[in-house]
Amino acid sequence: MNEVFSAAVVGGIVGTFFGGFSKFLWERWLPDWLTWRRTQRLEREHQLSNLRAPAFAALADLRGRLRNIAEDQGANAQFTKAVGEPDYYPYSTAFLIARAFAAQEIIRIRMAPYDYADLYRNLEGLIVAFSYGKPGFQFFRLEQREIGERMIVTAPRGGEATLATTDLASFSYMALSEFMDATEQPDRPRWMRTMCSRVESLLANPVEELDRLQAIDEALTSLMGLIDTKDKWKVVDRQPPIDAVSIRRGLAQPS
């Protein structure tokens, strides 16, 4: 009899505990968790909507330039050289790369509070695509960050401005004209010399860089797709993907 009574008491206690826990789970914790997740999603979408247009354009412009280099093997660089503008193509290519690094850095910092693992996974994919492999058109991880930071222009509003604290209306990328002027100076910054050196390596050996270009192209496409999930900006980027195998096959065929 005592055993039956004890079992009943224990069962009652356990039932009460699980009943209370279930009530807490369904009435308090779960709605709060779902509300938090929804708030996070709305906030990160709002923040991303402010970054989307300039970031997508920067990534798409770089993707188009790298696609052209892969396809024509630097022929456009030879053309600009033939018409008396030998520096235009390599310097403008360096600018497009640097601006993409800046866009990447802005996204990384601005989206940090929003628990967006998929976005950071795609950012990491682009970092790896540029940094992996043998020397040549290779930018190390922290080189990418440094270049990106130096390409970002902020307008201070009292005190020292940083990308993390400056409002969205107060920052932009370094202008192309300013970048081009700086590259032509005899005392141009070290990071600009690095940019131009890596681009010259790419233009001198585009065939050897095809695999890296394809990896970068795939990473850019993936990141752009995540930024623009509804394909509103897809019209900006109409370039087909880089296919290193097909390009090599075409180059091997007799003309």
N, C-alpha and C positions, 0 to 999 in steps of 0.2 A: 504493500500500500504506500509506504514511504517512497519507494522507488518510482512508483507511478506519479506521486505528488511532485517529487523532485524533477522528473522529466517534464511534467506539465509546467512547472515554474520556469525551468530552463527554456523550454519551448516558447513560453510567453515572453521571456526577456529577449530571446533571439528574434522573435517575430516583431516585437516592439522596436528593436534596434533597426532591423531591416526596413520596417515600415517607415520609421522616421527618416532613415537614410534615403529611401526611395522618394519620399516626399521632398526632402531637401534637394535631391538630385534633379527631380523633374520640375520643381516649383522655383528653385533658387539658382542652383549652380548651372544647369543646362541653359536656361534662358539667358543668364548673364554671359555665359561663354559664347552662345550664339550671337548675342548682341555685340559682344566685343569683337568677334570675328567679322561681323557685318560692318561694324564701324571702321575696323582696320581696312577692310576691302574698299569701302567708300572713300576713306581718307587717302589711301595710296593711289586710288584711281584719280582723285582730284589733284593730288600732287603730280602724278604722271601726266595728267592732261596739260599741265603748265609746261612740262618739259618736252612733250611729245614732238611738236612741230620742229623746233630747232635740232633736237637730237636725231630725229628720223632723217631730216634733210642732210645732216652731217654724215651719218652712216651711209645713206644712199649715194651721196656724191662720191664718197671714198670707194664704195663698192663699184660704181660705174667706172671710175678711173682705173682701178686695179683690173677690172674686167677688160678694159681696152688694152692695157699693157700686156695682159696675158694673151689676148687674141692677136694683136698686131705686132707683138714682140718689140715694143718700143718705137714703132714707126712714127708715131705722132711726135715723139721727142726729136727724131731725125728731121721731121718736117719743120718744126719750129726753129731748129738749128739752121736749116737751109734758108729760111726766110729772114735770118738775122736776129733771132731771139733764142740763143742757145740756152739761156738760164730759165726761160719761162716755164717750160714743161716740168723739169725736175723740181724747181722751187714751188710751183703751184701744187705738184703732187705732195711735196713735203707739208705744205699748208693743209691739204685735205686730210692727211694722216694725223697731223697735230690737232686739228679741229675735232676729229673723231675721238682722239684720246681725251680731249677736253669734255666732249659730250659724255663719254664713258665715266669720267671722274665726277661730273655734275650729277649724273644719275646715281652713282654709287653713294655719294654723300647725302643727297636729298632724300633718297629712298631708304636710308639706313633705319629709321624708326619704324618702318611699316611691315616688318616680318615677311618679306617677300623673297622666299628662298629661290623660287624659279627664276626671278630676275637676276639674282646674284649668281646663280649657276650659269646663266647665259653670259653675264659679264666676265665670269671666270673663263668661260670658253673662248672669248675673244682675246683675253689676256694671254692665254696659253697658245693660241694660234699665232700670235705675233712673236712670242718669246721662245717657242720650242724650235729645235732644229739646229742646224749648223750656222756658223757666221755668214753674214751677207745681209739680206733684208730682214734682220733680226733686231727686235727691240726688247730688252730685258724688262721684267715686270715693273721694277721701280723706275726705270727710264720712262715707261709709258705714263706712270703717275706724275713724274716730274714734268714731262712735256705737257700733259694735260693741265696741270696746275698753272704752268706758265702761260698757257694760251687763254686762261680765263681772266677776264677783266671785270673787276668789281668797282662799284662806285660807293665809297664810304659815306655813311650818314651818321657821323659822330662816333669817335673812337675808331679803333682798328677794325676794318671789315674783313670777314672771312666768308668763304662760300657757305659754311654751315649757318652763319648768322645773318648774312645779307639777304634781303628779300629778293624774290625772283625778278622783279622789275629792275633790279640794280646790277645785274651782271650780264655779260655777253662774251662772245668769243673775240679774240684779237682779229681785227679786220685784215682782209687779204692785202690791202695796200700797205698797211703797217708792217705786216709780216714780210712782204716782198722788199720793202725799204730796208728792213733790218738785215735781211740776208745779203744785201749788196754792200753792207758796211764792212770795212776791213777788220773791225773789232767785234764782229757779230758774236752773239753769245755761244757758249760751248754747246748748249742743247740744239741750237740751230745748225751748227756745224755737224753735229751727230745726225740730225734729220737728213741733211743734204747728202752726207756721206752714205747713209743707208739707201737712200733713193737712187743715188748714182750706181750703187752696187746692183740694185734691182734692174735698172735700165741697161746695165752692161751685161747682165746674165739672166734675162727673163726666163729662159728655158729651165735653168737650174732652179729657179724659184717657183715653178709651176705648182708643185705640191703644197708649198706654203701658201701661195696665193689661193689655191682651192680651199685650204683649211680656213683661211681668213674669211673668204667669201661665204663659206658655210656658217661660220660663227656670226658674221654680220647679218646674214639672212635670218638666222634663228633669233637674234636679239631684236631685230626690226619687227619680226612677227610677234614677239611677246609685247613689245611696246605698242604695236598697232593691231590688237587682237581682232578688231572689227574691220580691218582692211580699208580704213578711211584714207590712209596715206599711201596705199599701194601704187596709186598712179604715179607717184614720185619716182618709184623704182621699177622700171620695166626691163631691167637687165636679166637675161637668162643666167643660170649658174655657171661658174667656171668648171670646166671638165678637163682636167689635166691630161687624161688619157687621150681624149679626142683631139686636143690641140697638138699633142706630140705626134699623133698619127697623121694629122694633116701636114705637119712640118716635115715628116719623113717622106711623104709622097712627092715624086718629081713634079716640078712645075711645068 
